[in-house]
């Protein structure tokens, strides 16, 4: 079968990726074999190429977000059948889905509703499930009124805004100047252009100086450290990229809390309940899409042969919205 691969350990750049013929995988007892129809492209796809993964053997097939049709089931699989339309977010230590076929464990899978296309399902995995974890799993929303979502034009931020709005929260988001118009379609209550405005000053105005109840940080450690001082009393920071230094932060005085999202870590956790939650969250996201409550904001659907160029475009920040590739 054809696959997009990192051919050798030293090939640590997107332009070294190759389309190659590799052996079709054989599912183990707890896996299914999927004929791939569409895949989602993510920043993590090029980042793991550049950083390398010690567990890889070569050639290594890339790709985490898969949709397709089950064509074979392992000996221990009972809940999935040949012909099922499925999607799943994969384990980056294993061979991935930028290929004609992929074998995956069943815990990560969800059935795709009839009114949801393979392309839409492929766009609702890595970034969307990260956002889902950040809004629906980590924080206690009981006493939350306001939420700040950083980088609202991104794959995580755009979904987090939509989920927070479904809860009736007042949503603020930060974006760069060129993405203000794009983010307006999500109807946040306030858009903060961080290139033109002082974020702290604007948040103080928006919250009457009380601070924000929930902040979802998709930027990095330095921003997360600033976020700790933007939180309201009893506020919560959910960080996705890195953990802030808590030295000097008013954590106890203001009753602050912090949660960390590491979506793919569930695969290596050894915890079957957390692994199964990947599939459960996937099902819940697909149900929202089927009901028309969440828009994955697909920018473009490309061909298999264009995946390499698509990853480079993501790295170069030339993509706003979700990039999906059709395999068949």
C-alpha positions in Angstrom: 0.0 0.0 0.0 1.1 3.6 -0.4 2.0 5.7 2.7 3.6 9.0 3.5 6.7 8.1 5.5 9.7 9.3 7.4 12.1 7.0 5.6 15.1 7.3 7.9 15.8 8.5 11.4 17.8 11.5 10.1 14.9 12.7 7.9 13.8 15.4 10.3 12.1 17.9 8.0 8.9 17.9 6.1 10.6 18.2 2.7 12.3 14.8 3.4 8.9 13.0 3.6 8.3 10.4 1.0 5.4 8.5 -0.5 6.4 4.9 -0.5 5.1 1.4 -0.8 4.9 -0.3 2.6 3.3 -3.6 3.8 -0.4 -3.4 4.6 -0.8 -3.8 8.4 -2.3 -6.8 10.0 -4.6 -6.1 13.0 -3.7 -7.6 16.4 -6.4 -9.2 18.6 -7.7 -5.9 19.9 -7.4 -3.9 16.7 -9.4 -3.3 13.5 -8.0 -2.6 10.1 -9.4 0.6 8.5 -9.5 1.4 4.8 -8.6 5.1 5.1 -11.0 7.6 3.4 -9.9 11.0 4.9 -7.3 12.2 7.4 -6.9 15.4 9.3 -3.6 17.4 9.2 -2.3 19.0 12.4 0.7 21.0 13.6 1.8 18.0 15.7 2.4 16.0 12.4 5.3 18.2 11.3 6.5 18.8 14.9 7.1 15.0 15.5 9.0 14.8 12.2 11.3 17.6 13.3 11.7 16.3 16.8 11.7 12.6 16.2 10.1 9.9 18.4 12.4 7.3 20.0 9.8 4.6 19.6 9.7 4.8 15.8 11.1 2.2 13.5 11.7 3.1 9.9 10.2 3.7 7.5 7.6 5.3 9.8 4.1 6.2 8.5 2.8 9.6 9.7 -0.7 10.6 10.6 -2.9 10.7 13.7 -6.4 11.6 12.7 -8.2 8.9 10.7 -11.6 8.2 9.2 -12.6 5.3 7.1 -14.3 1.9 6.9 -13.5 -1.2 8.9 -12.4 -3.9 6.6 -11.1 -6.5 9.1 -11.3 -7.1 12.9 -8.9 -8.7 15.4 -9.7 -12.0 17.1 -10.8 -10.3 20.4 -12.9 -7.6 18.8 -16.7 -8.0 19.4 -18.2 -4.5 19.2 -17.0 -3.5 15.8 -17.9 -5.0 12.4 -16.6 -4.9 8.9 -18.3 -2.0 7.1 -18.5 0.3 10.2 -17.7 4.0 9.4 -15.3 5.1 12.1 -12.9 7.8 13.1 -10.1 8.0 15.7 -7.2 9.9 17.1 -4.0 7.8 17.0 -0.9 7.1 19.1 2.0 9.1 17.7 4.5 6.3 18.7 2.8 3.9 16.3 2.6 3.9 12.5 -0.1 6.3 11.5 -2.9 6.9 9.0 -1.4 8.8 6.1 -1.8 5.6 4.2 -4.3 3.5 2.4 -4.8 1.3 5.4 -4.1 1.6 9.2 -4.6 -0.8 12.1 -5.7 0.8 15.4 -7.0 -0.3 18.8 -10.7 -0.1 19.1 -10.8 2.1 22.3 -10.0 5.2 20.3 -12.8 4.8 17.8 -16.3 6.3 17.3 -18.9 5.5 14.8 -19.5 8.3 12.3 -23.2 9.4 12.1 -24.8 8.9 8.7 -25.1 12.7 8.2 -21.5 13.4 8.9 -19.0 13.0 6.1 -15.6 11.4 6.4 -14.0 14.8 5.8 -15.9 16.4 8.6 -15.2 13.6 11.0 -11.5 13.8 10.1 -11.5 17.5 11.1 -12.9 16.8 14.6 -10.1 14.8 16.1 -6.7 16.2 17.4 -7.6 19.9 17.8 -11.2 19.4 18.5 -10.7 16.7 21.1 -8.1 18.8 22.8 -10.6 21.7 23.0 -13.3 19.3 24.2 -11.0 18.1 27.0 -10.2 21.7 27.9 -13.8 22.7 28.2 -15.8 19.6 29.0 -13.4 17.4 31.0 -10.9 19.6 32.9 -12.7 22.6 34.5 -15.7 22.7 36.8 -18.0 25.1 35.0 -20.5 25.4 37.9 -19.5 28.9 38.9 -17.9 30.0 35.6 -19.3 33.1 33.8 -16.4 34.3 31.6 -13.8 32.4 29.6 -10.7 33.6 27.7 -9.7 31.4 24.8 -6.3 32.2 23.4 -5.6 31.9 19.6 -9.3 31.7 18.7 -8.5 31.2 15.0 -6.6 28.0 15.7 -7.8 24.4 15.5 -8.1 24.2 19.3 -9.3 27.7 20.0 -12.0 27.8 17.3 -13.6 24.7 18.7 -13.2 25.8 22.3 -15.0 29.1 21.6 -17.9 27.1 20.1 -18.1 24.7 23.0 -17.9 27.5 25.6 -20.7 29.4 23.8 -22.9 26.2 24.0 -22.6 26.5 27.8 -23.8 30.1 27.6 -20.5 31.5 28.8 -19.3 35.0 27.9 -16.3 34.2 25.6 -13.3 36.5 25.0 -10.5 35.5 22.6 -7.1 36.7 21.5 -6.1 36.8 17.8 -3.6 38.6 15.6 -4.8 41.5 13.4 -5.1 39.4 10.2 -7.4 36.9 11.9 -10.0 39.2 13.5 -12.4 39.0 10.6 -12.1 35.2 10.5 -12.9 34.8 14.2 -16.0 37.0 14.0 -17.9 34.1 12.4 -17.7 32.3 15.8 -19.5 35.2 17.6 -17.2 35.5 20.6 -18.3 38.3 23.0 -15.0 40.1 22.6 -12.1 39.8 20.2 -8.8 41.1 21.5 -6.2 41.9 18.8 -3.1 41.3 20.8 -0.9 43.1 18.2 -3.0 46.3 18.6 -4.3 46.1 22.2 -3.0 45.5 25.7 -4.5 42.2 26.7 -4.4 42.9 30.4 -6.1 46.3 30.1 -8.8 45.0 27.8 -9.6 42.0 30.1 -9.8 44.3 33.1 -12.4 46.4 31.2 -14.4 43.4 30.1 -14.6 41.9 33.6 -14.9 45.1 35.6 -11.5 44.3 37.1 -12.6 41.0 38.5 -10.6 38.8 36.1 -11.6 35.9 34.0 -13.1 32.7 35.5 -11.6 30.3 33.0 -8.6 30.7 30.7 -7.7 28.2 28.0 -4.0 28.7 27.0 -2.9 27.4 23.7 0.2 29.6 23.4 2.9 28.6 25.8 4.5 28.9 29.2 5.1 32.6 29.2 1.5 33.4 28.3 0.2 30.9 30.8 2.2 32.7 33.5 0.6 35.9 32.6 -2.8 34.2 32.6 -2.4 33.2 36.2 -2.6 36.9 37.1 -5.6 37.5 34.8 -7.8 34.9 36.6 -10.6 35.9 38.8 -10.9 34.6 42.4 -11.4 30.8 42.2 -10.4 31.0 38.6 -9.0 28.1 36.6 -6.2 27.9 34.0 -6.3 25.1 31.5 -2.9 24.9 29.7 -2.3 22.8 26.6 1.3 23.7 25.5 3.4 23.9 28.6 3.2 24.3 32.4 3.8 27.8 33.9 6.2 28.5 36.7 4.1 29.0 39.8 6.7 31.0 41.7 5.2 34.2 42.9 1.7 33.4 41.4 -1.2 34.2 43.8 -2.4 30.6 43.7 -3.4 30.2 47.4 -4.5 33.8 48.0 -6.9 33.8 45.1 -7.9 30.1 45.2 -6.6 29.4 41.7 -6.4 26.1 40.1 -4.6 24.7 37.0 -5.3 21.8 34.7 -3.1 20.3 32.0 -4.3 18.8 28.7 -2.2 16.1 27.1 -4.7 14.4 24.8 -2.3 11.8 23.2 -0.9 10.8 26.6 -3.9 8.6 27.2 -2.5 6.1 24.7 0.6 5.5 26.8 -1.2 5.9 30.2 -1.9 2.2 30.6 -5.3 3.3 32.0 -8.1 1.6 30.0 -10.8 4.1 31.3 -8.8 7.1 30.1 -8.1 5.4 26.8 -11.7 4.6 26.3 -12.6 8.2 27.0 -10.8 9.1 23.7 -13.5 7.2 21.9 -16.3 8.6 24.1 -15.2 12.2 23.5 -14.9 11.5 19.8 -18.5 10.2 19.8 -19.7 13.3 21.7 -18.0 15.6 19.2 -19.4 13.8 16.3 -22.9 14.1 17.8 -22.5 17.8 18.1 -21.4 18.0 14.5 -24.4 15.8 13.4 -26.7 18.2 15.2 -25.2 21.2 13.6 -23.9 22.6 16.9 -20.2 22.7 16.0 -18.5 23.8 12.7 -15.0 22.3 12.2 -14.2 25.2 9.8 -12.6 23.1 7.1 -10.5 25.5 4.9 -9.6 23.0 2.2 -9.8 19.3 1.3 -6.6 18.2 -0.5 -5.4 14.9 -2.1 -3.1 12.3 -0.7 -0.2 13.6 -2.8 -0.7 17.1 -1.4 -0.3 16.1 2.3 3.4 17.0 2.4 2.7 20.5 1.0 -0.2 20.8 3.4 2.0 20.2 6.4 4.5 22.7 5.2 1.7 25.3 4.8 0.6 24.6 8.4 4.1 25.1 9.6 4.4 28.4 7.6 1.2 29.7 9.2 -0.5 29.8 5.8 -3.5 27.8 6.9 -6.5 29.3 8.8 -9.1 26.6 9.5 -8.8 22.9 9.2 -6.9 21.1 6.5 -8.2 17.6 5.5 -6.9 15.1 2.9 -8.8 12.5 1.0 -6.9 9.2 0.6 -9.2 7.4 -1.8 
